Amino acid sequence: MAKKKPLNVYAFIDTNIFLDFYRSQNESSLSLLSKLETVKEHIICTYQVEMEFRKNRQRAIIDNSKETKLNIDVRLPAVMEDSSLSSVLKRTKSDLEKRKKEHQKRIENIISNPGLYDPVHKSLDTIFQSPNTHVLTRDMKIRHQIKRLAWRRFVMGYPPRKTNDTSIGDALNWEWFIHCASELKGKFIIVSRDGDFGSFFNDKAFLNDALKSEFRDRVGKKSILFTNKLSVALKELEVNVTKAESEAEEDDIKTISESEKLDKVDAVDTATVIEQLRAILKNG
């Protein structure tokens, strides 16, 4: 029996993909996250992504819970108050109020004890805590080099970054992605729904021209794929994705508007950024 060929595919997944799991209304979409765990050894990640997720997790849960409507507000005319329909409505309303309290308690548990009650948090912890060398942590010496490169590209205005962005978060993630792509063999994928890395048109994702050119210059002719769908990345990672899961993710993308997305990064004062950069350049 021939040995299975090693899987040489690596994916970087932006924080917005993880946070969108809290907004999904479809269990099939959530199942993609559990499948991601099966290929966690092939996920490129940074402590920046972890920070962004932990920073915004509670807000994403609370914002989504506000949109969940569990109400019955029907009042019958006084002459029908003694009818059987009125009795049914009162019982239903009472039961709904009970379910509402249970739902609110469930949200409290997810917020306060994610390690026990939050399936998204539990899945992502296996990625954030991975010992793989392509997962950048705060105790790795190379982080200093990656941060210096990120500061430089940020001040030069290089993508990935938003027009009014005052944080190097995206720049740090990209520099680490480039580093990993230079060190590892295979195909590389970026999964993001923000416009920082590229554009979206006609249900297709297009990597920013400058990033594409930079990847070629710094990494070589290795394959790079940009997509806004986790299901696409999982298929590239040889994970079986069902039609229901793919369709659920497409529905989520259509229904989650850009206005609902959370800020991915901590804002820093521009003057502080410049002063920090000067210090970095002065110290080499």
Buried (B, 14 or more C-beta within 10 A) or exposed (E): EEEEEEBEBBBBBBBBBBBBBBBBBBEBBBBBBEBBEEBBBBBBBBBBBBBBBBBBBBBBBEBBBEEEEEEEEEEEEEEEEEEEEBEEBEEEBEEEEEEEEEEEEEBEEBBEEBEEBBEBBBBBBEBBEBEBEBBBBEEEEEBEEBBBBBBBBBBEEBBBBBEEBBBBBBBBBBBBBBBBBEEBEEBBBBBBBBBBBBEBEEEEBEBBEEBBEBBEEEBEEBEBBBBBBBBBBBBBBEBEBEEEBBBBBBBBBEEBEEEBBBBBBEEBEEEEBEEBBEEBEEEE
